[in-house]
Amino acid sequence: MIWENDNARLALLELLSRGSLKRRHTQLDAYDALAELPWTRATGRRDEIGVAEERRTELAGLIDRVWPAWRDVLSALVAAGLPPTPDGYGRLLDMERAATIPELPERINRRTAASLTASHSKASLTEARRGALGGTDTSHDGAIRLRPPDGLSARTANGTVDLSGIAAVLGEVSIPERALFDGLTFEGDIRAVLLVENLGAWRDLSPPPGWLVAHVPGWDTATVGHLLDRVQGIPVVHFGDVDPNGARIMLHLRSRVPNLKWFLPEFWFELVDVCGLQTTWPQDLDLDFAPAPVRALARRGLWLEQERIVFDPRMADALEAALAAEPPSEPSQRR
């Protein structure tokens, strides 16, 4: 039934309390149903209907049946200075939820925060909803998988842990976002940081000595951004697929690391005729910043996956050479 929906009932409430109803995307079914009834009339304004005053009793009878609590809702909206619209009702519910939030710790997960301040945990955290949390911060609570170099440790307020020792046993370490938020620092030498897009390539390649290798799964860069804040002044190299998304991710990461270097060894492009894969490079993707081999690949409608070269014996030397390479120039600003 159409009137079981909050937005539809709010359409009735707005029409009854204001005498008119605007046509909104979130209330189309209710608007169209009401527009066909003899209880409403055209107002002369586009996408708006009004109450036929002689039929107001029928409208009130309908809302009494489908939403017995409408008078209480309207009173609460008026008291809060909010309109009887989906937006106004949503803000009223947010205010009511905010009044019941218990005492919170210094930081909570953003999904937990949404469940306390909004209708469900997947809802967005608006500025008002964040304000309802008081001084409590929210976190994404991601984690970043690392392969640390020998001798690297991590220190927090709770102590120091030997990351390379853990990796010697488990093969890798995972750093949670909250540890990075709370001031984690690295102790030991890091010659360079290598960001690797795909899991297989990240796990299987053999980096040069002293390199910290981090897995950056595609667009999920929230946690790696906090890692990069902890390694400022250390060269950072990105190794991903050479495809449209790879180019976009490279540009995205450079917003955090302007001097980010792109790992594109020459021998990789020698394999284009053997292992190049078909794809479509969007016309609006600005590749002016990309080296000539990438632009040539795009013109041919091909892409290269990074796993293909992980075990190439030239990888270590190519990574070292990448440290001396100039970062790609800024893309042009097209109008």
C-alpha positions as CSV (number, residue, x, y, z in Angstrom):
1,M,0.0,0.0,0.0
2,I,1.4,3.4,-1.0
3,W,0.6,5.0,2.4
4,E,2.8,2.6,4.3
5,N,5.8,4.6,3.1
6,D,7.0,7.6,5.3
7,N,7.5,9.9,2.4
8,A,4.0,9.2,1.1
9,R,2.5,9.9,4.5
10,L,4.5,13.1,4.7
11,A,3.0,14.1,1.4
12,L,-0.4,13.8,3.0
13,L,0.8,15.8,6.0
14,E,2.3,18.6,4.0
15,L,-0.8,18.9,1.8
16,L,-3.1,18.9,4.9
17,S,-1.0,21.3,7.0
18,R,0.2,23.7,4.3
19,G,-2.7,23.4,1.9
20,S,-0.3,22.6,-0.9
21,L,2.2,19.9,-2.0
22,K,5.2,20.2,-4.2
23,R,6.2,17.4,-6.6
24,R,9.4,15.7,-5.4
25,H,11.3,12.7,-6.7
26,T,11.0,11.0,-3.3
27,Q,7.2,11.4,-3.3
28,L,6.2,10.8,-6.9
29,D,3.8,8.0,-6.3
30,A,2.0,9.8,-3.5
31,Y,1.9,13.1,-5.5
32,D,0.5,11.4,-8.6
33,A,-2.1,9.5,-6.5
34,L,-3.3,12.7,-4.8
35,A,-3.3,14.7,-8.0
36,E,-5.9,12.2,-9.4
37,L,-8.3,12.6,-6.4
38,P,-11.1,15.1,-6.3
39,W,-9.7,16.3,-3.0
40,T,-7.0,18.3,-4.7
41,R,-6.8,21.0,-7.3
42,A,-4.2,22.7,-9.5
43,T,-2.6,25.8,-7.9
44,G,-1.4,27.4,-11.1
45,R,2.2,26.7,-10.1
46,R,4.2,24.1,-11.9
47,D,4.5,20.8,-10.1
48,E,2.2,21.8,-7.2
49,I,-1.2,20.8,-6.1
50,G,-3.5,22.2,-3.4
51,V,-6.3,21.1,-1.2
52,A,-9.8,21.4,-2.4
53,E,-11.1,23.1,0.8
54,E,-14.5,21.6,0.5
55,R,-12.9,18.1,0.6
56,R,-10.4,18.7,3.4
57,T,-12.4,16.3,5.7
58,E,-11.8,13.4,3.4
59,L,-8.1,14.1,3.3
60,A,-8.0,14.3,7.1
61,G,-9.8,11.0,7.3
62,L,-7.3,9.3,5.1
63,I,-4.3,10.5,7.1
64,D,-6.0,9.5,10.4
65,R,-6.3,6.0,9.0
66,V,-2.8,5.6,7.6
67,W,-0.9,7.6,10.2
68,P,-2.7,8.0,13.5
69,A,0.3,9.7,15.1
70,W,0.4,12.5,12.5
71,R,-0.7,15.2,14.9
72,D,2.2,14.4,17.3
73,V,4.6,14.4,14.4
74,L,3.4,17.8,13.1
75,S,3.6,19.3,16.6
76,A,7.2,18.1,16.9
77,L,8.1,19.5,13.5
78,V,6.6,22.9,14.4
79,A,8.3,23.0,17.7
80,A,11.6,22.3,16.1
81,G,11.0,24.9,13.3
82,L,11.1,22.2,10.6
83,P,8.9,21.8,7.5
84,P,6.6,18.8,7.0
85,T,8.8,17.4,4.2
86,P,11.0,14.4,3.9
87,D,14.0,16.5,4.7
88,G,12.4,18.1,7.7
89,Y,11.2,14.8,9.0
90,G,14.6,13.3,8.6
91,R,16.2,16.1,10.5
92,L,13.6,15.7,13.3
93,L,14.4,12.0,13.6
94,D,18.1,12.8,13.7
95,M,17.5,15.3,16.5
96,E,15.5,12.6,18.4
97,R,18.3,10.1,17.9
98,A,20.9,12.6,19.0
99,A,19.1,13.1,22.3
100,T,19.5,9.4,23.1
101,I,23.2,8.9,22.3
102,P,25.0,7.4,25.3
103,E,28.4,8.5,26.5
104,L,31.0,7.6,23.9
105,P,34.7,7.0,23.8
106,E,37.2,9.2,22.0
107,R,36.8,7.3,18.7
108,I,34.3,5.0,17.2
109,N,33.8,3.3,13.8
110,R,31.9,5.5,11.3
111,R,29.3,2.7,10.8
112,T,28.7,2.6,14.5
113,A,28.4,6.4,14.5
114,A,25.9,6.3,11.6
115,S,23.8,3.7,13.4
116,L,23.5,6.0,16.5
117,T,22.8,9.2,14.6
118,A,21.0,8.1,11.4
119,S,18.4,5.5,10.4
120,H,21.0,2.8,9.7
121,S,24.7,2.1,9.8
122,K,25.2,2.6,6.0
123,A,23.7,6.1,6.1
124,S,26.0,9.1,5.4
125,L,27.4,11.1,8.3
126,T,26.3,14.6,7.7
127,E,27.7,17.5,9.5
128,A,24.8,17.6,11.9
129,R,25.1,13.9,12.6
130,R,28.8,14.3,13.3
131,G,28.0,17.2,15.6
132,A,25.7,15.0,17.6
133,L,28.7,12.8,18.5
134,G,30.2,15.7,20.5
135,G,34.0,15.4,20.6
136,T,34.1,11.8,19.4
137,D,36.0,11.1,16.3
138,T,35.1,8.5,13.7
139,S,37.3,6.1,11.8
140,H,37.1,4.0,8.7
141,D,38.9,1.3,10.5
142,G,40.7,-0.1,7.6
143,A,44.1,-1.8,7.8
144,I,47.1,-1.8,5.6
145,R,49.1,-4.9,4.8
146,L,52.8,-4.4,4.8
147,R,56.0,-6.3,4.0
148,P,58.6,-4.4,6.1
149,P,62.3,-4.3,5.5
150,D,64.7,-5.8,8.0
151,G,65.1,-4.0,11.2
152,L,61.9,-2.0,11.0
153,S,59.9,-1.5,14.2
154,A,56.7,0.4,15.1
155,R,56.3,2.5,18.2
156,T,53.0,3.6,19.8
157,A,52.1,4.9,23.2
158,N,51.7,1.2,24.3
159,G,55.2,0.1,23.3
160,T,57.4,-1.0,20.5
161,V,57.0,-4.0,18.2
162,D,59.4,-5.5,15.8
163,L,57.6,-5.5,12.5
164,S,60.3,-7.3,10.6
165,G,60.3,-10.0,13.2
166,I,56.6,-10.5,12.8
167,A,56.9,-10.6,9.1
168,A,59.7,-13.2,9.4
169,V,57.2,-15.5,11.1
170,L,53.9,-14.6,9.3
171,G,55.2,-13.2,6.0
172,E,53.6,-9.8,6.5
173,V,52.2,-7.4,9.1
174,S,48.9,-5.5,9.2
175,I,48.7,-2.0,10.6
176,P,45.2,-0.8,11.7
177,E,44.1,2.7,10.9
178,R,43.5,3.5,14.6
179,A,47.2,2.9,15.3
180,L,48.1,5.4,12.6
181,F,45.6,7.9,14.0
182,D,47.1,7.5,17.5
183,G,50.6,8.5,16.5
184,L,52.3,5.3,15.4
185,T,55.9,5.9,14.2
186,F,58.4,3.8,12.4
187,E,61.9,3.1,13.8
188,G,64.5,1.8,11.5
189,D,65.7,2.6,8.0
190,I,63.3,2.8,5.1
191,R,65.0,3.5,1.7
192,A,61.7,3.7,-0.2
193,V,58.0,2.9,-0.1
194,L,56.5,0.8,-2.8
195,L,52.7,0.9,-3.2
196,V,51.4,-2.1,-5.0
197,E,47.8,-2.2,-6.4
198,N,47.1,-6.0,-6.8
199,L,47.3,-8.5,-4.0
200,G,49.2,-11.1,-6.0
201,A,51.9,-8.7,-7.2
202,W,52.2,-7.2,-3.7
203,R,52.7,-10.6,-2.1
204,D,55.0,-12.3,-4.7
205,L,57.5,-9.6,-5.8
206,S,60.9,-9.4,-4.2
207,P,61.7,-5.8,-3.3
208,P,65.3,-4.4,-3.0
209,P,66.7,-4.3,0.5
210,G,65.3,-1.5,2.7
211,W,62.0,-1.1,0.8
212,L,58.7,-1.1,2.6
213,V,56.0,-2.7,0.4
214,A,52.4,-1.7,1.0
215,H,49.2,-3.1,-0.5
216,V,46.9,-0.4,-1.9
217,P,43.8,-2.2,-3.2
218,G,42.6,0.0,-6.0
219,W,40.6,3.0,-4.9
220,D,40.6,2.0,-1.2
221,T,43.3,4.5,-0.3
222,A,41.9,5.9,2.9
223,T,44.3,4.0,5.2
224,V,47.3,4.2,3.0
225,G,47.0,8.0,3.2
226,H,47.6,7.9,6.9
227,L,50.6,5.6,6.3
228,L,52.1,8.1,3.9
229,D,51.8,10.8,6.6
230,R,54.2,8.6,8.6
231,V,56.9,8.3,5.9
232,Q,57.2,11.9,4.8
233,G,60.6,12.6,3.2
234,I,61.0,9.0,2.0
235,P,60.7,8.3,-1.8
236,V,57.4,6.7,-2.7
237,V,56.9,4.6,-5.9
238,H,53.5,3.3,-7.2
239,F,53.3,0.0,-9.1
240,G,49.8,-0.8,-10.6
241,D,48.2,-2.1,-13.7
242,V,48.7,0.1,-16.8
243,D,45.1,0.7,-17.6
244,P,42.6,3.5,-17.3
245,N,41.9,2.9,-13.6
246,G,45.6,2.5,-13.0
247,A,46.2,6.0,-14.4
248,R,43.4,7.5,-12.4
249,I,44.6,5.8,-9.2
250,M,48.1,7.2,-9.9
251,L,46.7,10.7,-10.1
252,H,44.6,10.2,-7.0
253,L,47.5,9.1,-4.9
254,R,49.6,12.1,-6.1
255,S,47.1,14.3,-4.3
256,R,48.7,12.9,-1.2
257,V,52.3,12.5,-2.5
258,P,53.0,15.1,-5.2
259,N,56.4,13.6,-5.9
260,L,55.0,10.0,-6.3
261,K,57.0,8.1,-8.9
262,W,55.3,5.7,-11.4
263,F,56.9,2.3,-11.8
264,L,56.9,1.7,-15.6
265,P,60.0,-0.3,-16.5
266,E,60.9,-0.3,-20.2
267,F,61.0,-4.1,-20.4
268,W,57.3,-4.2,-19.4
269,F,56.3,-2.5,-22.7
270,E,58.4,-4.9,-24.7
271,L,55.7,-7.5,-23.8
272,V,52.8,-5.6,-25.2
273,D,52.5,-7.7,-28.4
274,V,52.7,-10.9,-26.2
275,C,50.5,-10.1,-23.3
276,G,48.7,-6.8,-23.9
277,L,45.0,-7.1,-23.2
278,Q,42.1,-5.3,-24.9
279,T,40.3,-2.4,-23.2
280,T,38.8,1.0,-24.0
281,W,40.6,4.1,-22.8
282,P,38.1,6.9,-22.2
283,Q,38.5,9.9,-24.5
284,D,38.2,12.3,-21.5
285,L,41.1,10.7,-19.6
286,D,43.9,13.2,-19.7
287,L,47.1,11.3,-20.3
288,D,49.3,14.3,-20.9
289,F,51.2,13.5,-17.7
290,A,51.8,9.9,-18.7
291,P,55.1,8.7,-20.4
292,A,55.0,8.0,-24.1
293,P,54.7,4.2,-23.8
294,V,51.5,4.6,-21.8
295,R,49.9,6.9,-24.3
296,A,50.9,4.5,-27.1
297,L,49.3,1.7,-25.2
298,A,46.1,3.7,-24.9
299,R,46.0,4.5,-28.6
300,R,46.2,0.8,-29.3
301,G,43.3,0.0,-26.9
302,L,45.5,-2.2,-24.8
303,W,46.5,-2.6,-21.1
304,L,49.1,-4.4,-19.1
305,E,48.6,-6.3,-15.8
306,Q,51.3,-6.0,-13.3
307,E,51.4,-9.7,-12.2
308,R,53.0,-10.6,-15.5
309,I,56.4,-9.1,-14.6
310,V,56.6,-9.8,-10.8
311,F,59.2,-12.6,-11.3
312,D,61.2,-10.9,-14.0
313,P,64.8,-10.9,-12.9
314,R,65.1,-7.2,-14.0
315,M,62.6,-6.1,-11.4
316,A,65.0,-5.2,-8.6
317,D,67.2,-3.1,-10.8
318,A,64.2,-1.4,-12.4
319,L,62.8,-0.5,-9.0
320,E,66.2,1.1,-8.0
321,A,66.2,3.0,-11.3
322,A,62.7,4.3,-10.5
323,L,64.1,6.1,-7.5
324,A,66.2,8.3,-9.7
325,A,63.4,9.0,-12.2
326,E,61.6,12.3,-12.3
327,P,57.9,12.0,-11.2
328,P,55.4,12.5,-14.1
329,S,54.5,16.1,-14.8
330,E,51.1,17.6,-13.9
331,P,48.3,16.9,-16.5
332,S,47.2,19.8,-18.5
333,Q,44.1,21.8,-17.5
334,R,41.7,21.3,-20.3
335,R,38.5,23.3,-20.6
